[in-house]
Amino acid sequence: MRLLSISLLLALCASAIAADSPVGKTESPTDTSTEELENDGPAPTVFNGQEVPPLPEIEGEKFNETVAEGYWFVKHYSPYCPHCIEIAPTWQTLHEFYYTSKPLPSSDASSTPTSMNTFTAFYKFHFGSVDCIAYGSLCSAHNVGAFPTFILYKDGEEVKRFTGAKKIKPISDFVEDTLEAIRPGSRPAGGPELPQPGDKNTKDFQAPPAAAVSATEPAATKAADDENSKAAASASTGATPEKTKAALKATPVKGKPKKTKPTSNPNSLGKSISFTAETFQSAVTMTQDPWFIKFYAPWCGHCQAMAPNWIQLAKEFKGKLNIGEVNCDVESRLCKDAHLRGYPTILFFQGGERVEYEGLRGLGDFISYANKAIDISDGVKDVDAVEFKELEEKEEVIFVYFYDHATTSEDFAALERLTLSLIGHAKLVKTNSAALAERFKITTWPRLLVSRDGRPTYYTALAPQDMRDFRQVLHWMQSVWLPIVPELTASNSREIMDGKLVVLGILTRERPDAFAAAKKEIKSAALEWMDKQTTAFQRERQELRDAKQLRIEEAEDRNDQRALRAAKSIRINMDKSEQKEVGFAWVDGVFWERWVRSTYGIDVSKDGEKVIINDEDQRRYWDTTISGNFIMASRTSILETIGKVSVSPPKIKPKTTISSFEKFFFDIRHAISGHPFLSIGVLAGVLLGVLVYGRRHRRQRGGFFRLDEKDGLLGANGAGKVD
């Protein structure tokens, strides 16, 4: 007993020394858990005395990468679904039970993650979950129609689904069948003895001796208490722990100092900060800190529905991005000054500039936008040829600003103003790389272009004042910031469809090979059509330049100064806006099944991949070629049809997306909006004609009875005599 007390005392002393020592802190496992708490990540659990990592919550963008290797048994759920809430403890217990189980009998008590006699290493089997509220498009793509849905994947491909009762035994039987198929003969007959949902050990588990536990617990407890005390003190005083500060340091832009630096540790509490007019000005408008802020009203139903996602967003971006909110019922003057159009309105602020968030309001959508917003916090990144090549593999659309030694600070300041407006749309970088200048044939600086799938489109204005004109440059960027063949979604549908003919591929991800082939064919058709249009435009402008030169030469030959001045004043319009633009896009025909079927009469699950050409301005579309066959997802079928429908009048009869009754009023409205003065004249003429007709008819009929009329008071003959 005395030996035990001495060893316990020594352990306490050693732990105290380790807690005060910087080296001890760095290598202590307690620090790891503290860092996890600081990052607000899920904490590991303990089962059968062994630490179990958190059950993986798979993000939508990383799903394919996560499940690409081995077996993944994934629960697709909604956090608001009662059945999902009920099954959550069962799912957690299954994860803990199987993770700590040993596939093969062994006298070795070690169960380290590197040991081959571990469940994960032996079977390459993992458990995971996907939040279908946050990542709805992912669940729709995997045909998740009810919650919870359990799907088994092997190397990224779906193998089968669990369809039994949502209890621990049936789900375990499903897992056991899979494990037996992976490693025949490795599973016990009749299955293992399972714990109850929520249990932290199996019935046959034997805990380590109490002495061993008591000898180690005080050290860990004291270290954790010390760390928690320091963290609490830092939070109360606004100070930042040195470890956190070091982790938040950003890599400086190569060769360029940062334009702005956050003045404080962002979102240190992981909460959405509620602002008053005074605190808003001091914390947001008067600083360079980035802020993601919602303006709401407590009575607004959409605001109430969005509130849980906003709270979770603040937790997700603890230490990364400031999250805030303004109650417009309380701070009505502040919201009025912000010129809000409705509730909720979500704005991103930085350095006195702001941009409105116009995307969907799911947690996954907020996270995706916020991550892109963080990227611009340090300004426009400077890249070389190698970094640009790596960026092309991740981004479909990249704006590139070429500069040289003569580029001024005013030019760079104008460039920095563009970054907020590009969040969620495209990437903006700058470079002075000679290799990139040679690749894109840059001969004048500064120069701006956009690379879409490696295909450059140049900003034609080259004068210094044009390159610094924020609105002019942004207007051009908005016209080219979509990918060559973007996916049609609720947030970008107006931008894609309005004002142009759109070749719309109606596809489905359920047939991966056909889906990839169709997208490739549509993109090939888009690139070829763009090349043809560019060539035709250049030829047309060359003809106009030749005609201008002929007039100049003719005036010079005649020595006609008046005609010469007139010829030289002819301006060649280099704007393509007069032409009806043709765009390309694709839509998920399964996810948007109801809209596609009701608008175009296409059921992609039965009809297969189809292509239509839509004219949203005229509420019409084409789904057949000149020969009467359906437009297929092939380059030839698309290109031969575009030429027939883009002329005026089109050579193929269109179909309408609205009823005949709606079409009548739509045509009237379209005619009035297209010819307002003529419409006013016609309306005035009709009114004048009605007025003249009414007055003439009134004079003929009179306002009284004539006594000698047939229908008069006395009749036609009255009391007179007939000769």
Summary of the structure (lengths in Angstrom):
residues: 723
radius of gyration: 35.8
end to end distance: 156.0
largest distance: 157.5
contacts: 1985
relative contact order: 0.05
helix: 46%
strand: 15%
